[in-house]
Amino acid sequence: MTTLPSITKADGSREVFDSSRLIISLERAGAGEHTANRIAETISNTVASGTSSREIYTRAFSLLRKEAKPIAARYALRRALLELGPSGHPFEDFISHLYQADGWQVETRKILQGRCISHEVDFYASHPEQGMHIAAELKYHNDPAYKTDLKVALYVKSRFEDIFACNEATHICHIDRGLLVTNTKFTSEAIAYSECAGVELLGWGYPEDDTLFMRMSRAKIYPITSLTGLSRAEKRLLIEHGAIAVDTIVRDRNFLDSIHLSPERVGELLAEAEGLLAL
């Protein structure tokens, strides 16, 4: 019996390579069944024991990009979020844009008074129709292996408890819900504690029925860094000019003037952007 190769994940752990998981991720990005199976088979034939998950992702992305750039861009969304750094402010702006697309009025880096002290929250939003006010602590990581852990969940819980208790006499508070949001994953301890203590979490793979990937896909809001036709320097320039998401340059093409592209490249870039938004 043939022994399946084990691969090295981003966190250094090893697991047996499972081509079915690769197929699922390719199809989730929008690849057809035939394309997903063909790419998975090509990669399976070259995977050796010790191959890193990053190498497998890079191969799959390269093959998918030859098929269709918009699908490759959607396949690369997790990596695209990692490219928003190095600071966490672009991620904060991106999450704000995501919530605004769903009807929320958003402020970033807002000061809220708690019962004991004042707190600067990364994200504050209100929804006129729902009559809801939420605040969030955002934890951005450049390293895909880094997970938001228990101590962060404990810290966020204590901060929001102080804000919730801002006026115990009238029970009037600045927020109705508090969230902890990350672009990567949570440790199992952080999830267990948060589920028990009532801390809402949003991350790349959590909650399972409404992950950050699912919300982005549903709203058609994707980071500008997901576009495969842009260089890293061009992505950085667009972010600095306020074009944090793909839909921004489709709605206002003047943003592209800041990176001085040829008409041909502008056309190619917009075709990829519009194709991604149409998936």
PyRosetta script that sets phi, psi and omega in degrees:
from pyrosetta import init, pose_from_sequence

init()
pose = pose_from_sequence("MTTLPSITKADGSREVFDSSRLIISLERAGAGEHTANRIAETISNTVASGTSSREIYTRAFSLLRKEAKPIAARYALRRALLELGPSGHPFEDFISHLYQADGWQVETRKILQGRCISHEVDFYASHPEQGMHIAAELKYHNDPAYKTDLKVALYVKSRFEDIFACNEATHICHIDRGLLVTNTKFTSEAIAYSECAGVELLGWGYPEDDTLFMRMSRAKIYPITSLTGLSRAEKRLLIEHGAIAVDTIVRDRNFLDSIHLSPERVGELLAEAEGLLAL")
pose.set_psi(1, 134.8)
pose.set_omega(1, -179.0)
pose.set_phi(2, -72.1)
pose.set_psi(2, 131.5)
pose.set_omega(2, 177.9)
pose.set_phi(3, -88.0)
pose.set_psi(3, 125.8)
pose.set_omega(3, 179.9)
pose.set_phi(4, -72.4)
pose.set_psi(4, 141.1)
pose.set_omega(4, -179.3)
pose.set_phi(5, -69.6)
pose.set_psi(5, 149.7)
pose.set_omega(5, 174.0)
pose.set_phi(6, -99.6)
pose.set_psi(6, 141.3)
pose.set_omega(6, -178.7)
pose.set_phi(7, -113.7)
pose.set_psi(7, 159.9)
pose.set_omega(7, -179.5)
pose.set_phi(8, -101.0)
pose.set_psi(8, 121.8)
pose.set_omega(8, -178.9)
pose.set_phi(9, -81.0)
pose.set_psi(9, 172.6)
pose.set_omega(9, -176.9)
pose.set_phi(10, -61.9)
pose.set_psi(10, -30.8)
pose.set_omega(10, -179.0)
pose.set_phi(11, -86.2)
pose.set_psi(11, 4.6)
pose.set_omega(11, 178.1)
pose.set_phi(12, 93.7)
pose.set_psi(12, -11.3)
pose.set_omega(12, 179.1)
pose.set_phi(13, -75.8)
pose.set_psi(13, 162.6)
pose.set_omega(13, -179.5)
pose.set_phi(14, -114.0)
pose.set_psi(14, 147.6)
pose.set_omega(14, 173.8)
pose.set_phi(15, -150.8)
pose.set_psi(15, 156.5)
pose.set_omega(15, 179.0)
pose.set_phi(16, -69.8)
pose.set_psi(16, 133.3)
pose.set_omega(16, 179.0)
pose.set_phi(17, -65.5)
pose.set_psi(17, 128.5)
pose.set_omega(17, -178.6)
pose.set_phi(18, -124.0)
pose.set_psi(18, 106.1)
pose.set_omega(18, -176.6)
pose.set_phi(19, -65.6)
pose.set_psi(19, -24.5)
pose.set_omega(19, -179.9)
pose.set_phi(20, -65.2)
pose.set_psi(20, -33.2)
pose.set_omega(20, 177.9)
pose.set_phi(21, -69.0)
pose.set_psi(21, -35.7)
pose.set_omega(21, 176.1)
pose.set_phi(22, -65.2)
pose.set_psi(22, -42.5)
pose.set_omega(22, 178.7)
pose.set_phi(23, -60.4)
pose.set_psi(23, -43.7)
pose.set_omega(23, -179.9)
pose.set_phi(24, -60.7)
pose.set_psi(24, -44.2)
pose.set_omega(24, -178.7)
pose.set_phi(25, -66.7)
pose.set_psi(25, -35.4)
pose.set_omega(25, 177.9)
pose.set_phi(26, -68.6)
pose.set_psi(26, -43.0)
pose.set_omega(26, 179.2)
pose.set_phi(27, -68.3)
pose.set_psi(27, -35.1)
pose.set_omega(27, 178.0)
pose.set_phi(28, -63.1)
pose.set_psi(28, -31.6)
pose.set_omega(28, 178.4)
pose.set_phi(29, -75.6)
pose.set_psi(29, -14.3)
pose.set_omega(29, 178.6)
pose.set_phi(30, 118.7)
pose.set_psi(30, -0.1)
pose.set_omega(30, 178.4)
pose.set_phi(31, -70.5)
pose.set_psi(31, 143.7)
pose.set_omega(31, 176.7)
pose.set_phi(32, -71.3)
pose.set_psi(32, 164.1)
pose.set_omega(32, -177.2)
pose.set_phi(33, -58.1)
pose.set_psi(33, -44.2)
pose.set_omega(33, -178.4)
pose.set_phi(34, -63.2)
pose.set_psi(34, -46.4)
pose.set_omega(34, -179.8)
pose.set_phi(35, -63.3)
pose.set_psi(35, -44.9)
pose.set_omega(35, -179.1)
pose.set_phi(36, -61.8)
pose.set_psi(36, -42.7)
pose.set_omega(36, -179.7)
pose.set_phi(37, -68.3)
pose.set_psi(37, -38.2)
pose.set_omega(37, -179.2)
pose.set_phi(38, -66.7)
pose.set_psi(38, -43.8)
pose.set_omega(38, 179.1)
pose.set_phi(39, -65.5)
pose.set_psi(39, -42.7)
pose.set_omega(39, 179.8)
pose.set_phi(40, -62.8)
pose.set_psi(40, -38.8)
pose.set_omega(40, 179.6)
pose.set_phi(41, -67.3)
pose.set_psi(41, -41.8)
pose.set_omega(41, 178.6)
pose.set_phi(42, -59.9)
pose.set_psi(42, -44.4)
pose.set_omega(42, -178.8)
pose.set_phi(43, -70.9)
pose.set_psi(43, -40.6)
pose.set_omega(43, -179.9)
pose.set_phi(44, -57.9)
pose.set_psi(44, -34.8)
pose.set_omega(44, -178.3)
pose.set_phi(45, -72.3)
pose.set_psi(45, -12.8)
pose.set_omega(45, -176.8)
pose.set_phi(46, -117.3)
pose.set_psi(46, -3.7)
pose.set_omega(46, -178.1)
pose.set_phi(47, -76.4)
pose.set_psi(47, 125.0)
pose.set_omega(47, 176.1)
pose.set_phi(48, -111.9)
pose.set_psi(48, 159.4)
pose.set_omega(48, 178.9)
pose.set_phi(49, -58.8)
pose.set_psi(49, 131.6)
pose.set_omega(49, -178.7)
pose.set_phi(50, 97.2)
pose.set_psi(50, -9.6)
pose.set_omega(50, 176.6)
pose.set_phi(51, -58.4)
pose.set_psi(51, 138.5)
pose.set_omega(51, -179.0)
pose.set_phi(52, -83.2)
pose.set_psi(52, 153.3)
pose.set_omega(52, 177.2)
pose.set_phi(53, -62.5)
pose.set_psi(53, -31.0)
pose.set_omega(53, 177.8)
pose.set_phi(54, -64.7)
pose.set_psi(54, -40.3)
pose.set_omega(54, 178.3)
pose.set_phi(55, -62.2)
pose.set_psi(55, -42.2)
pose.set_omega(55, 180.0)
pose.set_phi(56, -64.5)
pose.set_psi(56, -44.0)
pose.set_omega(56, 177.1)
pose.set_phi(57, -59.2)
pose.set_psi(57, -44.9)
pose.set_omega(57, -178.1)
pose.set_phi(58, -62.1)
pose.set_psi(58, -42.7)
pose.set_omega(58, 177.8)
pose.set_phi(59, -63.2)
pose.set_psi(59, -47.4)
pose.set_omega(59, -178.8)
pose.set_phi(60, -62.0)
pose.set_psi(60, -42.5)
pose.set_omega(60, 179.8)
pose.set_phi(61, -61.8)
pose.set_psi(61, -44.5)
pose.set_omega(61, -179.5)
pose.set_phi(62, -61.3)
pose.set_psi(62, -44.5)
pose.set_omega(62, 179.1)
pose.set_phi(63, -67.1)
pose.set_psi(63, -39.4)
pose.set_omega(63, -179.2)
pose.set_phi(64, -69.2)
pose.set_psi(64, -35.6)
pose.set_omega(64, -179.9)
pose.set_phi(65, -63.2)
pose.set_psi(65, -32.3)
pose.set_omega(65, 177.2)
pose.set_phi(66, -69.5)
pose.set_psi(66, -26.9)
pose.set_omega(66, 179.5)
pose.set_phi(67, -79.4)
pose.set_psi(67, -52.0)
pose.set_omega(67, -176.5)
pose.set_phi(68, -163.5)
pose.set_psi(68, 117.7)
pose.set_omega(68, -177.9)
pose.set_phi(69, -61.1)
pose.set_psi(69, -41.2)
pose.set_omega(69, -179.8)
pose.set_phi(70, -60.9)
pose.set_psi(70, -38.2)
pose.set_omega(70, 179.0)
pose.set_phi(71, -69.5)
pose.set_psi(71, -39.4)
pose.set_omega(71, 176.4)
pose.set_phi(72, -62.3)
pose.set_psi(72, -39.0)
pose.set_omega(72, 179.0)
pose.set_phi(73, -62.9)
pose.set_psi(73, -40.5)
pose.set_omega(73, 179.9)
pose.set_phi(74, -71.2)
pose.set_psi(74, -34.3)
pose.set_omega(74, 177.3)
pose.set_phi(75, -64.5)
pose.set_psi(75, -29.4)
pose.set_omega(75, -174.4)
pose.set_phi(76, -94.7)
pose.set_psi(76, 16.4)
pose.set_omega(76, -172.9)
pose.set_phi(77, -61.7)
pose.set_psi(77, -38.3)
pose.set_omega(77, 179.9)
pose.set_phi(78, -63.4)
pose.set_psi(78, -43.8)
pose.set_omega(78, 177.5)
pose.set_phi(79, -66.6)
pose.set_psi(79, -34.2)
pose.set_omega(79, 179.7)
pose.set_phi(80, -63.0)
pose.set_psi(80, -38.3)
pose.set_omega(80, 177.0)
pose.set_phi(81, -64.2)
pose.set_psi(81, -36.4)
pose.set_omega(81, 178.5)
pose.set_phi(82, -65.4)
pose.set_psi(82, -25.6)
pose.set_omega(82, -178.4)
pose.set_phi(83, -81.7)
pose.set_psi(83, -6.2)
pose.set_omega(83, -179.2)
pose.set_phi(84, -70.5)
pose.set_psi(84, -20.4)
pose.set_omega(84, -176.6)
pose.set_phi(85, -68.1)
pose.set_psi(85, -167.5)
pose.set_omega(85, 15.9)
pose.set_phi(86, -81.8)
pose.set_psi(86, -25.2)
pose.set_omega(86, 178.9)
pose.set_phi(87, -82.6)
pose.set_psi(87, 168.8)
pose.set_omega(87, -179.2)
pose.set_phi(88, -88.4)
pose.set_psi(88, -5.9)
pose.set_omega(88, -175.6)
pose.set_phi(89, -63.6)
pose.set_psi(89, -42.4)
pose.set_omega(89, 176.2)
pose.set_phi(90, -59.6)
pose.set_psi(90, -35.7)
pose.set_omega(90, 177.3)
pose.set_phi(91, -66.2)
pose.set_psi(91, -40.2)
pose.set_omega(91, 176.5)
pose.set_phi(92, -60.4)
pose.set_psi(92, -43.9)
pose.set_omega(92, 179.4)
pose.set_phi(93, -65.6)
pose.set_psi(93, -36.2)
pose.set_omega(93, 179.4)
pose.set_phi(94, -67.4)
pose.set_psi(94, -45.1)
pose.set_omega(94, 178.4)
pose.set_phi(95, -62.3)
pose.set_psi(95, -37.6)
pose.set_omega(95, 176.2)
pose.set_phi(96, -60.7)
pose.set_psi(96, -44.7)
pose.set_omega(96, 179.3)
pose.set_phi(97, -62.4)
pose.set_psi(97, -38.6)
pose.set_omega(97, 179.2)
pose.set_phi(98, -62.9)
pose.set_psi(98, -44.4)
pose.set_omega(98, 179.9)
pose.set_phi(99, -72.8)
pose.set_psi(99, -34.8)
pose.set_omega(99, 177.2)
pose.set_phi(100, -61.4)
pose.set_psi(100, -34.9)
pose.set_omega(100, 178.4)
pose.set_phi(101, -64.6)
pose.set_psi(101, -20.4)
pose.set_omega(101, 179.8)
pose.set_phi(102, -101.0)
pose.set_psi(102, 15.1)
pose.set_omega(102, 173.6)
pose.set_phi(103, 94.0)
pose.set_psi(103, 7.7)
pose.set_omega(103, -179.9)
pose.set_phi(104, -87.4)
pose.set_psi(104, 145.6)
pose.set_omega(104, 170.3)
pose.set_phi(105, -96.1)
pose.set_psi(105, 123.0)
pose.set_omega(105, -166.2)
pose.set_phi(106, -121.4)
pose.set_psi(106, 141.0)
pose.set_omega(106, 168.9)
pose.set_phi(107, -126.7)
pose.set_psi(107, 144.4)
pose.set_omega(107, 176.3)
pose.set_phi(108, -111.2)
pose.set_psi(108, 152.1)
pose.set_omega(108, 176.9)
pose.set_phi(109, 51.5)
pose.set_psi(109, 55.4)
pose.set_omega(109, -177.0)
pose.set_phi(110, -99.4)
pose.set_psi(110, 142.2)
pose.set_omega(110, 177.5)
pose.set_phi(111, -88.8)
pose.set_psi(111, 124.8)
pose.set_omega(111, 175.4)
pose.set_phi(112, -120.0)
pose.set_psi(112, 138.7)
pose.set_omega(112, 179.7)
pose.set_phi(113, -86.6)
pose.set_psi(113, 125.6)
pose.set_omega(113, 173.0)
pose.set_phi(114, -94.9)
pose.set_psi(114, -175.5)
pose.set_omega(114, 178.2)
pose.set_phi(115, -69.1)
pose.set_psi(115, -36.9)
pose.set_omega(115, -176.1)
pose.set_phi(116, -99.1)
pose.set_psi(116, -46.2)
pose.set_omega(116, -176.9)
pose.set_phi(117, -142.6)
pose.set_psi(117, 170.9)
pose.set_omega(117, 174.2)
pose.set_phi(118, -90.4)
pose.set_psi(118, 154.1)
pose.set_omega(118, -176.3)
pose.set_phi(119, -132.8)
pose.set_psi(119, 137.5)
pose.set_omega(119, 170.2)
pose.set_phi(120, -93.0)
pose.set_psi(120, 117.1)
pose.set_omega(120, 178.5)
pose.set_phi(121, -99.5)
pose.set_psi(121, 144.4)
pose.set_omega(121, -177.5)
pose.set_phi(122, -65.9)
pose.set_psi(122, -31.5)
pose.set_omega(122, -168.6)
pose.set_phi(123, -148.1)
pose.set_psi(123, 128.0)
pose.set_omega(123, 178.2)
pose.set_phi(124, -135.1)
pose.set_psi(124, 130.7)
pose.set_omega(124, -175.2)
pose.set_phi(125, -144.1)
pose.set_psi(125, 147.1)
pose.set_omega(125, 175.6)
pose.set_phi(126, -129.3)
pose.set_psi(126, 149.3)
pose.set_omega(126, 179.9)
pose.set_phi(127, -121.5)
pose.set_psi(127, 110.4)
pose.set_omega(127, -176.0)
pose.set_phi(128, -55.5)
pose.set_psi(128, -42.1)
pose.set_omega(128, -176.9)
pose.set_phi(129, -73.1)
pose.set_psi(129, -37.7)
pose.set_omega(129, -177.9)
pose.set_phi(130, -86.5)
pose.set_psi(130, -16.4)
pose.set_omega(130, -177.0)
pose.set_phi(131, 63.2)
pose.set_psi(131, 33.1)
pose.set_omega(131, -173.9)
pose.set_phi(132, -114.0)
pose.set_psi(132, 141.3)
pose.set_omega(132, 175.6)
pose.set_phi(133, -123.9)
pose.set_psi(133, 128.2)
pose.set_omega(133, -179.6)
pose.set_phi(134, -129.3)
pose.set_psi(134, 154.5)
pose.set_omega(134, 174.2)
pose.set_phi(135, -133.0)
pose.set_psi(135, 153.7)
pose.set_omega(135, -177.9)
pose.set_phi(136, -142.7)
pose.set_psi(136, 144.0)
pose.set_omega(136, 169.0)
pose.set_phi(137, -98.7)
pose.set_psi(137, 123.6)
pose.set_omega(137, -177.5)
pose.set_phi(138, -106.8)
pose.set_psi(138, 130.4)
pose.set_omega(138, 178.3)
pose.set_phi(139, -117.7)
pose.set_psi(139, 109.7)
pose.set_omega(139, -177.9)
pose.set_phi(140, -102.0)
pose.set_psi(140, 136.6)
pose.set_omega(140, 179.7)
pose.set_phi(141, -130.2)
pose.set_psi(141, 138.5)
pose.set_omega(141, 174.6)
pose.set_phi(142, -85.2)
pose.set_psi(142, -19.0)
pose.set_omega(142, -175.8)
pose.set_phi(143, -97.3)
pose.set_psi(143, 117.8)
pose.set_omega(143, -178.5)
pose.set_phi(144, -63.0)
pose.set_psi(144, -20.5)
pose.set_omega(144, -178.9)
pose.set_phi(145, -83.0)
pose.set_psi(145, -14.5)
pose.set_omega(145, -175.7)
pose.set_phi(146, -78.8)
pose.set_psi(146, 130.4)
pose.set_omega(146, 179.4)
pose.set_phi(147, -115.7)
pose.set_psi(147, 141.0)
pose.set_omega(147, 175.8)
pose.set_phi(148, -71.8)
pose.set_psi(148, 125.4)
pose.set_omega(148, -167.8)
pose.set_phi(149, -107.5)
pose.set_psi(149, -172.7)
pose.set_omega(149, -174.3)
pose.set_phi(150, -61.0)
pose.set_psi(150, -42.5)
pose.set_omega(150, -176.0)
pose.set_phi(151, -62.6)
pose.set_psi(151, -31.7)
pose.set_omega(151, 177.0)
pose.set_phi(152, -69.2)
pose.set_psi(152, -42.7)
pose.set_omega(152, 178.3)
pose.set_phi(153, -61.9)
pose.set_psi(153, -40.5)
pose.set_omega(153, 178.0)
pose.set_phi(154, -63.8)
pose.set_psi(154, -43.7)
pose.set_omega(154, -179.9)
pose.set_phi(155, -62.8)
pose.set_psi(155, -45.5)
pose.set_omega(155, -179.5)
pose.set_phi(156, -65.8)
pose.set_psi(156, -40.6)
pose.set_omega(156, 178.0)
pose.set_phi(157, -58.2)
pose.set_psi(157, -45.8)
pose.set_omega(157, -178.4)
pose.set_phi(158, -66.9)
pose.set_psi(158, -38.1)
pose.set_omega(158, 178.9)
pose.set_phi(159, -63.9)
pose.set_psi(159, -46.9)
pose.set_omega(159, -178.1)
pose.set_phi(160, -69.8)
pose.set_psi(160, -31.7)
pose.set_omega(160, 176.2)
pose.set_phi(161, -62.5)
pose.set_psi(161, -38.1)
pose.set_omega(161, 177.8)
pose.set_phi(162, -67.4)
pose.set_psi(162, -39.2)
pose.set_omega(162, 178.3)
pose.set_phi(163, -68.6)
pose.set_psi(163, -41.3)
pose.set_omega(163, 178.4)
pose.set_phi(164, -60.6)
pose.set_psi(164, -30.3)
pose.set_omega(164, -177.3)
pose.set_phi(165, -94.2)
pose.set_psi(165, 22.1)
pose.set_omega(165, -172.8)
pose.set_phi(166, -61.0)
pose.set_psi(166, -31.6)
pose.set_omega(166, 178.8)
pose.set_phi(167, -142.0)
pose.set_psi(167, 85.6)
pose.set_omega(167, -175.6)
pose.set_phi(168, -70.0)
pose.set_psi(168, -22.0)
pose.set_omega(168, -178.2)
pose.set_phi(169, -70.5)
pose.set_psi(169, -42.4)
pose.set_omega(169, -177.4)
pose.set_phi(170, -103.6)
pose.set_psi(170, -11.0)
pose.set_omega(170, -177.1)
pose.set_phi(171, 60.9)
pose.set_psi(171, 25.2)
pose.set_omega(171, 174.8)
pose.set_phi(172, -94.2)
pose.set_psi(172, 126.0)
pose.set_omega(172, -175.5)
pose.set_phi(173, -127.1)
pose.set_psi(173, 160.5)
pose.set_omega(173, -179.9)
pose.set_phi(174, -74.9)
pose.set_psi(174, -23.7)
pose.set_omega(174, -175.7)
pose.set_phi(175, -136.1)
pose.set_psi(175, 152.9)
pose.set_omega(175, 175.9)
pose.set_phi(176, -99.9)
pose.set_psi(176, -29.3)
pose.set_omega(176, -177.8)
pose.set_phi(177, -141.9)
pose.set_psi(177, 147.9)
pose.set_omega(177, 175.9)
pose.set_phi(178, -123.7)
pose.set_psi(178, 138.8)
pose.set_omega(178, -177.3)
pose.set_phi(179, -126.4)
pose.set_psi(179, 154.9)
pose.set_omega(179, 170.1)
pose.set_phi(180, -117.5)
pose.set_psi(180, 119.3)
pose.set_omega(180, -173.8)
pose.set_phi(181, -120.7)
pose.set_psi(181, 136.3)
pose.set_omega(181, 175.6)
pose.set_phi(182, -138.6)
pose.set_psi(182, 156.3)
pose.set_omega(182, 177.7)
pose.set_phi(183, -88.1)
pose.set_psi(183, -8.2)
pose.set_omega(183, 178.9)
pose.set_phi(184, -111.7)
pose.set_psi(184, -128.5)
pose.set_omega(184, -177.4)
pose.set_phi(185, -123.9)
pose.set_psi(185, 171.6)
pose.set_omega(185, 175.5)
pose.set_phi(186, -108.2)
pose.set_psi(186, 151.0)
pose.set_omega(186, 173.1)
pose.set_phi(187, -72.2)
pose.set_psi(187, 160.4)
pose.set_omega(187, 179.3)
pose.set_phi(188, -63.0)
pose.set_psi(188, -34.4)
pose.set_omega(188, 178.0)
pose.set_phi(189, -65.5)
pose.set_psi(189, -42.0)
pose.set_omega(189, 179.2)
pose.set_phi(190, -63.0)
pose.set_psi(190, -40.1)
pose.set_omega(190, 179.2)
pose.set_phi(191, -67.2)
pose.set_psi(191, -45.9)
pose.set_omega(191, -179.0)
pose.set_phi(192, -60.7)
pose.set_psi(192, -45.7)
pose.set_omega(192, 179.8)
pose.set_phi(193, -64.4)
pose.set_psi(193, -45.9)
pose.set_omega(193, -176.5)
pose.set_phi(194, -64.0)
pose.set_psi(194, -39.3)
pose.set_omega(194, 177.6)
pose.set_phi(195, -64.9)
pose.set_psi(195, -35.9)
pose.set_omega(195, 179.6)
pose.set_phi(196, -76.4)
pose.set_psi(196, -41.1)
pose.set_omega(196, -173.3)
pose.set_phi(197, -90.0)
pose.set_psi(197, -8.0)
pose.set_omega(197, 177.7)
pose.set_phi(198, 83.9)
pose.set_psi(198, 29.9)
pose.set_omega(198, 174.3)
pose.set_phi(199, -92.8)
pose.set_psi(199, 121.2)
pose.set_omega(199, 179.2)
pose.set_phi(200, -76.6)
pose.set_psi(200, 135.8)
pose.set_omega(200, -178.5)
pose.set_phi(201, -120.0)
pose.set_psi(201, 146.9)
pose.set_omega(201, 172.3)
pose.set_phi(202, -143.4)
pose.set_psi(202, 121.0)
pose.set_omega(202, -179.7)
pose.set_phi(203, -148.9)
pose.set_psi(203, -172.9)
pose.set_omega(203, -176.8)
pose.set_phi(204, -59.3)
pose.set_psi(204, -40.0)
pose.set_omega(204, -177.8)
pose.set_phi(205, -118.7)
pose.set_psi(205, 18.0)
pose.set_omega(205, -175.3)
pose.set_phi(206, -148.0)
pose.set_psi(206, 143.2)
pose.set_omega(206, -8.7)
pose.set_phi(207, -70.1)
pose.set_psi(207, 155.5)
pose.set_omega(207, -170.5)
pose.set_phi(208, -59.1)
pose.set_psi(208, -30.1)
pose.set_omega(208, -177.2)
pose.set_phi(209, -95.2)
pose.set_psi(209, 0.3)
pose.set_omega(209, -179.5)
pose.set_phi(210, -158.9)
pose.set_psi(210, 57.4)
pose.set_omega(210, -176.4)
pose.set_phi(211, -70.7)
pose.set_psi(211, 169.1)
pose.set_omega(211, 176.0)
pose.set_phi(212, -59.8)
pose.set_psi(212, -40.0)
pose.set_omega(212, 176.8)
pose.set_phi(213, -59.2)
pose.set_psi(213, -44.3)
pose.set_omega(213, -179.6)
pose.set_phi(214, -63.4)
pose.set_psi(214, -41.0)
pose.set_omega(214, -179.8)
pose.set_phi(215, -66.2)
pose.set_psi(215, -41.9)
pose.set_omega(215, 177.7)
pose.set_phi(216, -61.9)
pose.set_psi(216, -43.9)
pose.set_omega(216, -178.3)
pose.set_phi(217, -66.7)
pose.set_psi(217, -39.5)
pose.set_omega(217, -179.1)
pose.set_phi(218, -67.2)
pose.set_psi(218, -41.3)
pose.set_omega(218, -178.0)
pose.set_phi(219, -84.1)
pose.set_psi(219, -11.7)
pose.set_omega(219, -174.6)
pose.set_phi(220, 60.2)
pose.set_psi(220, 40.8)
pose.set_omega(220, 177.2)
pose.set_phi(221, -115.2)
pose.set_psi(221, 113.2)
pose.set_omega(221, -176.1)
pose.set_phi(222, -128.2)
pose.set_psi(222, 144.7)
pose.set_omega(222, 179.5)
pose.set_phi(223, -64.6)
pose.set_psi(223, 146.3)
pose.set_omega(223, -179.4)
pose.set_phi(224, -59.8)
pose.set_psi(224, -25.9)
pose.set_omega(224, -179.4)
pose.set_phi(225, -70.3)
pose.set_psi(225, -7.4)
pose.set_omega(225, 178.9)
pose.set_phi(226, -78.0)
pose.set_psi(226, -18.4)
pose.set_omega(226, -176.5)
pose.set_phi(227, -71.6)
pose.set_psi(227, 123.3)
pose.set_omega(227, -174.7)
pose.set_phi(228, -76.6)
pose.set_psi(228, -16.8)
pose.set_omega(228, -177.7)
pose.set_phi(229, -84.6)
pose.set_psi(229, 1.6)
pose.set_omega(229, -179.3)
pose.set_phi(230, -105.9)
pose.set_psi(230, 142.9)
pose.set_omega(230, 172.3)
pose.set_phi(231, -79.2)
pose.set_psi(231, 166.5)
pose.set_omega(231, 178.7)
pose.set_phi(232, -60.6)
pose.set_psi(232, -41.4)
pose.set_omega(232, -179.7)
pose.set_phi(233, -64.5)
pose.set_psi(233, -38.5)
pose.set_omega(233, 179.6)
pose.set_phi(234, -68.3)
pose.set_psi(234, -38.1)
pose.set_omega(234, 176.5)
pose.set_phi(235, -61.5)
pose.set_psi(235, -43.8)
pose.set_omega(235, -179.4)
pose.set_phi(236, -62.7)
pose.set_psi(236, -41.5)
pose.set_omega(236, 178.9)
pose.set_phi(237, -63.3)
pose.set_psi(237, -42.5)
pose.set_omega(237, 179.5)
pose.set_phi(238, -63.4)
pose.set_psi(238, -41.8)
pose.set_omega(238, 177.7)
pose.set_phi(239, -61.3)
pose.set_psi(239, -43.3)
pose.set_omega(239, -179.8)
pose.set_phi(240, -63.3)
pose.set_psi(240, -27.6)
pose.set_omega(240, 179.1)
pose.set_phi(241, -91.7)
pose.set_psi(241, 4.6)
pose.set_omega(241, 174.3)
pose.set_phi(242, 96.0)
pose.set_psi(242, 4.2)
pose.set_omega(242, 178.2)
pose.set_phi(243, -91.1)
pose.set_psi(243, 82.0)
pose.set_omega(243, -173.1)
pose.set_phi(244, -85.7)
pose.set_psi(244, -20.7)
pose.set_omega(244, -174.5)
pose.set_phi(245, -132.5)
pose.set_psi(245, 157.3)
pose.set_omega(245, -175.9)
pose.set_phi(246, -61.4)
pose.set_psi(246, -41.3)
pose.set_omega(246, -177.8)
pose.set_phi(247, -63.4)
pose.set_psi(247, -22.8)
pose.set_omega(247, -179.4)
pose.set_phi(248, -62.7)
pose.set_psi(248, -45.0)
pose.set_omega(248, -177.5)
pose.set_phi(249, -76.7)
pose.set_psi(249, -21.7)
pose.set_omega(249, 176.2)
pose.set_phi(250, -73.9)
pose.set_psi(250, -39.1)
pose.set_omega(250, 179.6)
pose.set_phi(251, -75.8)
pose.set_psi(251, -34.1)
pose.set_omega(251, -178.2)
pose.set_phi(252, -135.0)
pose.set_psi(252, 95.9)
pose.set_omega(252, -175.8)
pose.set_phi(253, -72.2)
pose.set_psi(253, -9.5)
pose.set_omega(253, 178.8)
pose.set_phi(254, -64.1)
pose.set_psi(254, -22.7)
pose.set_omega(254, 177.5)
pose.set_phi(255, -59.2)
pose.set_psi(255, -31.8)
pose.set_omega(255, -177.2)
pose.set_phi(256, -71.4)
pose.set_psi(256, -16.0)
pose.set_omega(256, 177.8)
pose.set_phi(257, -63.5)
pose.set_psi(257, -27.3)
pose.set_omega(257, -175.8)
pose.set_phi(258, -70.3)
pose.set_psi(258, -16.4)
pose.set_omega(258, -178.9)
pose.set_phi(259, -112.6)
pose.set_psi(259, 5.8)
pose.set_omega(259, 168.7)
pose.set_phi(260, 51.3)
pose.set_psi(260, 57.6)
pose.set_omega(260, 178.3)
pose.set_phi(261, -87.6)
pose.set_psi(261, 154.0)
pose.set_omega(261, 173.5)
pose.set_phi(262, -69.9)
pose.set_psi(262, 156.8)
pose.set_omega(262, 178.1)
pose.set_phi(263, -55.5)
pose.set_psi(263, -35.7)
pose.set_omega(263, -179.7)
pose.set_phi(264, -64.5)
pose.set_psi(264, -45.0)
pose.set_omega(264, -180.0)
pose.set_phi(265, -68.3)
pose.set_psi(265, -36.8)
pose.set_omega(265, 176.5)
pose.set_phi(266, -59.0)
pose.set_psi(266, -44.8)
pose.set_omega(266, 179.3)
pose.set_phi(267, -62.0)
pose.set_psi(267, -44.7)
pose.set_omega(267, 179.2)
pose.set_phi(268, -63.9)
pose.set_psi(268, -41.1)
pose.set_omega(268, -177.9)
pose.set_phi(269, -66.7)
pose.set_psi(269, -44.0)
pose.set_omega(269, 179.4)
pose.set_phi(270, -67.2)
pose.set_psi(270, -35.1)
pose.set_omega(270, 177.0)
pose.set_phi(271, -63.1)
pose.set_psi(271, -41.7)
pose.set_omega(271, 177.4)
pose.set_phi(272, -65.9)
pose.set_psi(272, -42.9)
pose.set_omega(272, -179.0)
pose.set_phi(273, -62.7)
pose.set_psi(273, -46.9)
pose.set_omega(273, -179.3)
pose.set_phi(274, -66.8)
pose.set_psi(274, -36.2)
pose.set_omega(274, 176.7)
pose.set_phi(275, -64.5)
pose.set_psi(275, -39.7)
pose.set_omega(275, 178.3)
pose.set_phi(276, -64.6)
pose.set_psi(276, -44.4)
pose.set_omega(276, -179.8)
pose.set_phi(277, -67.4)
pose.set_psi(277, -21.4)
pose.set_omega(277, -179.1)
pose.set_phi(278, -85.9)
pose.set_psi(278, -11.5)
pose.set_omega(278, -178.1)
pose.set_phi(279, -67.3)
pose.dump_pdb("model.pdb")
